[in-house]
Amino acid sequence: MASFLMVLPLALVVGLGVLFRRIGLLDERTVSRLNSILYWAALPALLFRSILGVGPGILSEPNLFWAVHSTFLIVPAIALSLARASTSDRRRLAVSVLTSIRSNNVFMGIPAVTIAMGQEGLMALSLYLAVSLLGYNFISITWAQLVLSGKLTARSLLGTLLQLLKNPLIVACILGVAGASAGFSKLPFWLDAAVKMVGDTGSGIALIALGASIRFDDLGEALRSTWRDSFFKLFLNPALVWCAFLVWPVDPVLRNAVVLTSAMPAAVNSFVMAHSMGMDHEYAGKIVALSTALSVFSLPIWIWLLGI
């Protein structure tokens, strides 16, 4: 019961976003603008400030790097093998690979970990994002390109990397790591207060925007067609991440924050990426909707298993 109550605030705020969309308070254009504010300002500010607060020891966890990047490389291969049992459609297989490791680790992960684990969990999550965000994006997109086209080129890899370096979340992580490594653990008061105010708006707005962005209209059909990929994302992916930490152990708080973040539903931007890359974007949208709905039940299980 306690683990369910930790997730209940998330469900309520996401539900508020669903309600706002249904009554017309939030339309598609407004949600798009909210997401832009989150993407370009609120969430980068939150990430930058949290990573900076970790201090000079931010690059002192090599086991974290190896554990998470090994799963980024291995988990999509396992997802591909399982997906091939039900389809041979490259466009759908690419979606299965893409969503296997792309968790909603910022828009939903930050609020969830903060509620479940407090400030200590947020600092651990910030360290994880600083170490992993570039590799997480680059490897998942590269895997999807490989499955979709059957080949990779140096030009496509370079193009992917250059696009990622324009991502404000990744830029915020890089700046935070650079500042923390240089010993700047805190900004001047006046600037820190401003960054904190912008960052503090992120969690609640992110959950409202999430509820307003996802279409939960036909979960029955989504369950029939995407249950394997949704189950993989919510259970097998975090289980494999947990196993990786048996090989490369880290502090239990850090491990729990990473595993819990890996148990988040499929990232909303998976739908956008699938559309832009020529994958089965409708299938991707169904995975996002179903995994988000089912996470109300799966996240309490993980909170209980992790002993949070």
N, C-alpha and C positions, 0 to 999 in steps of 0.2 A: 504493500500500500504506500509506503514512504517513497519508493522509487517512482510510482505512478504520480504521486503528488508533485514530485520534482518536474515532471514533464507537463503536467496539467497547465501551468502558466503559459508554456509555449503554445499548446493547443488552443487556449483561449484567445491569445493575441493573434494567432494565425486565423482563427475563426472570425475574429473581428474584421480582418482584412477581407475575408469571404463575404461577410455581411455588408461591409461598406460597398463592395462591388455590386452586390445584388440589389441594393437600394439606390444605387446610382451616385453615391457620395464619392466613389472613386471610379473613374472610367479608364479606359486603356491608355489614353494620353497622359492622364494624371499619374497613373502607376508608372508609366515610362519615365516621367520626370522624377518621381520619387526614387526610382532605381538609379537614375543618373546621379542624383545627389548622393545617394549611398555609395555608388561606385567611385565617384570622383572626389568626394569630400569626407563623409562621415566615417566610412569603414577604413579608408587609408589613414585617417587621423587616429582612429582607435588602434590600428595595427602598429603604426609608427611609434606612438607613445608607449604602448605596452612592450614592444620589442626593445625600445630604448631603456625602459625600466629594468630589463633583465640584467643589463650591465656588461662589463668586459668579458664575463664568462660565457657569453652567448655562443661562441664557437667551440666550447669545451666538451661537447657531447658527440664524439664521432660515432658512438653506437647508435644514436638517434638517426644520424644520416644514413648509415648502412641499413638499419632496420626498415626505415620507411621507403628508401629507394629500392631495396630488394623486392618489397611488395609491389611497388609501382611497376617493376619489370615482370614479375612472376604472375601476379593476380590476373592481368588481362589475358595471359596465355591460358590460364585455367578457365576463365570465363569463355574464351573462344572455343575451347574443347567441349565444354558443356553445351554451348549454344548450337554447335554444329549437329547435335543430336536431334534438334527440332527444326532447323532451317539451313538452307544453303544460300540464301539471299545475302550477297555481300553487303548490301546497304543496311540490312537488319543486323548482320553479324558485327559490322563496324559499330553500331549503336551499343550492342551488348558489351563490346570491348571498352568503348568510351565511358559508359556509365558504371563499369565495374569498380573503378577507383575514384571517380569524380563525385566526392561527397559535397553536400551543401555545407562546407566547413566554415564559411564566413557568415553568410546570411542567417543560418540556423545554428551552426556549430558554436559560434561565439556566445549567443544568448544561452544555449543549452548547457555548455560547459560552465559558464558563469553561475547559472542557477544551481547546478548540481555540485560544483566544486569551489565556488567562491573566487576571490581574487587570486588565490594560489593556482587554481585551475586555469584562470585566464592567462596568467603569466606563463604557465606550462604550454598552453595552446599557442601563445604568441611565439614562443621558442620553436615549436613545431612548424608553424607557418613560415617563420623566417628561414628555417632549414630546408623546407620541402616545397614551398609554393611554386618556384620556378620549375623544379623537376617534375612535380605533380602535373603541371599543365603541359610541359614539353613532352613527357613520356606518354601521357594519355592521348594527346593529339597525334603523336607519331605512330602509336599502335593503331589508332583508328585509320590513319592514312594508309598504313601498310595493309590492313585487312581490306579496305575499300578498293584500293588500286592494285594490290599485289606487288607493289614495289615502292622504294623510297629513293629519292635523289638528294644530292647535297644541296641543291637549290631549294627544294621544298623544306629541308631541315633548317637551313639558314633563314628562310622566310618565316617559318614558325617561330624561331628564336627571336627574330627582330620584332615580330608582332607582340610577343609576350613581354618584351622589354618596354613596350608602350603601355602595358597594363598598370594602372595606378596602384593596385594592390601589391603587385610585385615591386614596383618602384618604392612604395612605402616600406616594404620589407627590406629591400636593399639599403635604403637610407637609414633605417633603424639599425640594421646590423653594422653598417659602417660607423654610425654614431656611437653605438654601444661598444664596439671594438676599440674605438679611439678614446673611450673613457668618459664620454658625455652621457651619463646616466639620467640626466634631467635637464630640461630646457629652462631658460630664464622664466621666472614666475609669470610674468605677463603673457609670454608666448605659450607656456605650458597650460595656463588657465584657458586660453583661447582654444588650443588644440583639444583639451579635455572636454570643453563644452560642445565642440563639433562632434567629437568622437562619442560622447555620451548619448547623442541623439540616434546613434546607429542601430542598437539592438532592437528597440521597440518598433521603429519604422521599418527595419528589415523584415521583421515577422509580419507586420501588417501588409507590406508590399508583397511578401511571399504569398500570403493568403489571397490577395487580390490578383496575383499573376497566374496562379495555377488553376486549371479547369478541372474541377472534381465532378463534372456532370455525369459521366458514365463510368464509374469505378468498376461496375460489374463486368463490362466488356474488357476493361484494362486488366482486371484480375485474371480473366480467361487467357488473354494473349501475352501478358508480361510477368506472370507470377514467378517464373524461373529467374529472370533477371532481377526482379525486385527482391526476391528472397536472397539471391546471391549478394546484392548490394547491402542489405540490412543485416545479414548474418555471416555469410562466408567470408566476405572481405574483412570485417573487423576481427573475425576469428583467426584469419591468416596473419593479420597485423600483430595480434597478440602472440601468435606462435613465433613471429620474427623476433619479438623481444625476449623470447626464451634463448635465442641464439646471441642476440646483442642486448643484454639487459641494461636498463636505465632506472632512474629513480621511480618508485611506484606511482607517485603523483603524475609525473610526466607520461609514464606508460598509460595510465588510466585516461588522461586527457586525450592522448593520441588515439587510443582504441575507441573511446566514446565518440570522438570526431569522425573516425572512419565508419562508425555505425549510423551516421546521419544519412538521410535519404539522398537520392541522386540530385546533383546540382541542377538548379533551374536553367543555367546557361547551357546545359547539355542539349536542350531542345534547339537553342539558337545556333550552336555550333554544328549540330547534325544538319540543320537546314542549310547553313552556309557551305558545308563540305559535301553536300549531295547525298547524305545518308537518308534513312527512313525517319524523318523528323517527327512524323505523327506517332510512330512507335516510341521514340524518345520522350515525347510529351506524355504518353501514357505511363511510362516507367517513372517519370518525375512525379506525376499525380498519385499513382498507386503507392510508391515507396514513401511519399510524404504522408499520405493518409495512414499507412500501416506503421509508420514510425511512432505514432502515439502509443502503440502496443509493444513495439520492439525495443524502443529506448529504455523503458522501465526494466526490461529483462536484462539489458546490458548494464544498467546502473546497479542492479542487484548482483549480477555475476561479478562485476568489478569490485563490489563491496564499498561503493561510494556512499 
